[in-house]
Amino acid sequence: MATETTSTDEFERHRSVLTGVAYRMLGRFADAEDVVQEAWLRWSGQERTDVREPRAYLVRITTRLAIDRLRQAQSRREAYVGPWLPEPVVTDYGPAAPDTAERAVLADSVSLAVLIVLESLSPLERAVFVLREAFGFPFGEIAAVLDRSETAVRQLAGRARRHVEERRPRYDVDPAERRDLTERFLAAAGGGDMEALIGLLAPDVRLVG
């Protein structure tokens, strides 16, 4: 029992990092939770006597599971002609929500715009970009996670960074202004005020189904 408790505590200590990696790679919180749960099953179902660095080991499992899921998702989307949009994480749950802190951590340093840009990267590029830019992993550790040489990982990182920079939005939006616009949009949409809703939209706005 003591051993099981220790392994559970060890996993929980790194859960927020694992969820953050999976969410940034997959763009959907439910998918991230599924990947982390699968990582837990693998962690709890095998001997760990030779695991010297649990955090690196768990990130490796989570990243590989996320890459597999990304590849499966990409093959499914090839048959879908509509757009795919990531799922933003809402953090304003109030003090009673048990996972508010964890979701706030996920939302920090990642935006909907960045998630959309990440969709243009290959699964390996996305893994390298997330581990390097969002979590500051050294290239050597990323190479071990992906079973690639450090040189190859550096090349992937440079390519991913260029893609992100090329597709990054040209203008930065003030967070307070964005929050105010979002609140006004939701109020107008929820209240059925079409004139107010139309007034918030750009003249050339298009509906994409």
N, C-alpha and C positions, 0 to 999 in steps of 0.2 A: 504493500500500500504506500509506503514511504517513497519507493522508487517511482511509482505512478504519479504521485503528487508532485514530485520533483520534476518529472518530465513535462507534466501539464503546466506547472509554473514557468518552466523554461520556455515553452511554446508561447504562453500568454505574454511573456515579457517582450516577445518580438512580434506579436500579432499586428500591432498598428503599422509597423514597417512592412510586413508581408502584405497587408491589405492595401497599403499605399502603393506598393510596387504593382500589385495585380490590377488595382483600379486605374492607375495611370496608363498601364499597358492595354487594358481591355475597354475602358471607357464606360463600363457599366458596373454599378456597385454590387448588384446581385451576382454577376459573373465573378467578380473579385471575391465575394464571400464563398462561392462554390470552390474556387481554386484554393483559397486558404483552408477550407474544410478538408479538401483532398490532401493538401500538404500535411494537415494535422493527422489524417488517417495513416499516411505514410510514416510520419514521425513517430506515432504511437505504436505502430505495428511492426517495428523492427528493432534490433539491438543497436544501441548508440554508444557502445563502449569506445569506439574508435573515432567519435566525433569530437574534435578538439575545439572547433569554433561553431557552436550551434547557430548563431546568427547567419554566418556565411552559408552554412549547410542548408538552412531553411530558405534563405533567399534563393539559393540555387534551385531547390525543388520548386518553389513558387514560380520563379521565372520560367523554368522549363515547362511547367504546366500551363502557364499563361501563353507561351509561344505556341504550344500545341493547340490551345483553344483558339488563338488568333488565326492559325492556319486553317482550322476547321471552319471558322466563321467566314474567312475570306472565300473559301470554296462555296459556301452557301450563298454568299452575296453575289457571286457571279451570275446566279440565276434570277437575281432581284434587280429590277431596272430602276427602282426608286432610290432616294438618297438614304444614307445611314448617318445618324447623328448620335454622338455620345450622350450619356446620361449625366447631367450635372448633379453634384451632391448638394443637397439642401442641408444647411447646418443650423438653422434657427428652429430647434426642436423644443427649446425651453429646458429648465433645470431638471425636469422629471425624467427626461429621456435617458436611458442607460448608456446609449452609444453616442451621445452628443459630442463628447470630447474627441472620440475616435474619428467621427465624421468631420469635425473641425480640422483635425490634423490632415485628413485627406484633402480637404478643400484648399488648404494653405499651399501656395506656390503652384497651383494648377488651376487653369481656367478652362471654360468651355472652348474658347478659341484655340488653346494649345492642344486640347484633346482632339479637335477637328484636324489640326495640322498633323498630329501624330498618326492619324489614319492614313496619311499619304506615305508613311514609312513602311518598310518591310518589317516582319516580326522581329528579326534580329536587330535591325537598326533601331526599332522602337525600344527593345530591351536594353541596348547599349545606352541610348539617349536617356531613358528613365533612370537607370542605375547610376549613370555618370552625372547628369545634370540635376536630377531631383534629389538624389541621395548621396552624391559625392563619393561613390565607390571608386577605389583606385583601378586603373586599367588592368593591373595584374589580377585582381579579384574578379573583375568582370570576365576576363579571359578564362579563368577557372570555372566560372558559372556556366559559360557557353561552350566550353571545350574548344576554344579557338586560341590562336596565338595572340600575344599582346599586340603585335604589329597589325594583325587583322582587325582586332578590336579598335585600335586607334583609327584605322581607315574607316571602319563602320561609324565611329563617333563623328569623324570629320564630315562624312557624307550625310549623316543624319542632321548634323548641325546646319549644314548648308541648306538642306531641304527645308528645315524649320525656318531659317532666316528668310529664305525666298518667299515662303508662304505666310509669314507672320503678318498680322494686320498692320497697316501703315500708321494708324493713329491709336494712341493710348486713350482709353476712356476713363474719366475720373470715377473712382469707385462709388462715391456718394451720388454722382449724377446717374450712374448705371443703376444703383439701387432704387433711386427715386423714380426713374423711368419704368423699372420693372414693377414696382408697387402700383404705379398709376395704370400700367398696362393690365395687370391682374385685376385691379379694381374695376376698370372699364369693361374688361371681358366678363368678369364674374357678375357684374351688375347689368349687363346687356346694353350699356351705353355706347351705341355704335358711333355716334358723332365724336365722342371723346376718344374712342378706340382708333377711328380713322385719323384723328388729329395727331396721334402719336406715331403714325406710320409714315415712312418716306413716300413721296408721290409715286415712285417707280417700284414700290414693293410688289412682290409676286408670291402667290400661294403655291407651295410645292407639296404635293400629296405623296 
